[in-house]
Structures are given as C-alpha cells and as structure tokens.
Amino acid sequence: MIQLVSQSHERARFLTVAEVAAQLRVSTMTVYRLLKAGQLASVRVGKSYRVREEDVDRYLASTYTQAG
C-alpha cells in the first residue's frame, strides 16, 4: 500500500507599494526609488508593482544598523 504524504506549500504573500510604504513608515515615492535602484525586489503586475513580504524582511535585515 502506497501512502501519500501531503506537503504544505506556502504561497508568497505579495504587498502593494502602499502596504510596503506603510510597513516601513516611508512614502510610496521612497519605495519606488528602492525598486528602481534594485535594492528591493519586486514583480510587475500590469502597471503596478508587488513586493514579496519576505523580500521586505530581507531588505530590512540587509540594511539594519544598530544605533549606539
């Protein structure tokens, strides 16, 4: 008897530019600058951009500096 094991495949959660801006507490223009500079990965959907939540986390981790 063959037993099938189901694997959970998580889908990436995509955020709009406005959602990314709200999360980072910056303007949408700042997010567009990050996208254009290639500092933040994105996917183009029609005329708008979508950013994976994990890419936002990766960007924050790579640019994080500790004060003091």
N, C-alpha and C positions, 0 to 999 in steps of 0.2 A: 504494500500500500504506500503510495506516494503522498507525503504530507506537504501541503503548500504553506509557505510562511509569507505572510503579508508584510511588506516593508512600508513604513510610513515615509512618504515623500513629501517633504515640506516645500511649499511654494514660497518663492521670494516675495516679500511684501514691498510693493513699489509705492513711493511717495511722490506727490507733486512738488513742484518748485516752491509753492507757497507753504506746504507742510514742512519741507526741509528748512525753509527760512524761519518758520515758527519754532521748530525744534532747536535750531542753532541760535535763535534770537538775533537774527540779522535780517537785512532787507532781501527781497527777492532779487534785486539787482546784484547783490553780493553773491548770491547762489549762482546766477547766470555767469558772473565773472569766473567763479570757481569751475563751472562746467566748461566754459570757453578755454580756460587755461589748462584744462586736463587734470586739475587737482582733484576733481570729484567725478567719478564715473557716472554715466547716465545712458539712457536708452531714449531714442527719439520715437514718439508715437504721434504720427501726423505732424502737426506744427508745434506740439508741446514736448516737454521732457519729463521722464520719470527716472527716479533715483532709487536704487535698492536700499532698503534700510541698513543692510549690512555694509554697504559702501559708505553710508554716512558714518557709521560706527568706525569703519576702517580709517576714514579721513580724520575723524576726531582723535583716534589713537595715534595716528602718524604726526599730527601737529600739536599734540598736547605738550605743554611745558609747565613745569611746576614752579609757582612763584615762591620767592623767599630764598 
